[in-house]
Amino acid sequence: GDVVIVGDRSDIQISLINSGCSAIIITGDSPVSYEVESAAAKAGTLIISSPHDTFITAHSPAT
C-alpha cells in the first residue's frame, strides 16, 4: 500500500484510509480525530504525526 503525507483535513485522511493506504503521515502537529483513529484501526492503517509542515516532512532526510 501507499504512504501519503497529508495535512489536517480529516475528510481527506478518512478517504485515504478507505482507499487502502498503508500509512498516512499527518503534518503540522495536527490533532487526529477519533473518527480518523477509529477508521485507521479498523483498516489497519498506520498513523504517523509530524510536527513539521508538509514540505519539510517530505524533504527531511531519513536518520
SULQUIRA-V657670 format. One line per field, one symbol per residue. ss: DSSP state (H for helix, E for strand, L for the rest). phi: phi as a letter, one per 30 degrees, with the letter a starting at -180 (. if undefined). psi: psi as a letter, one per 30 degrees, with the letter a starting at -180 (. if undefined). A space follows every 10 residues. Layout:
ss = ???
phi = ???
psi = ???
This chain:
ss = LLEEEELLLH HHHHHHHHLL LLEEEELLLL LLLHHHHHHH HHHLLEEEEL LLLHHHHHHL LLL
phi = .dcbcbdddd ddeddddddj edabcccihd dcdeddeddd dddicdcbcc dcddddedcd ddb
psi = llkkklbgje eeeeeeeffg kekkjklghk kkleeeeeee eefgkkkkkk flleeeefgk kk.
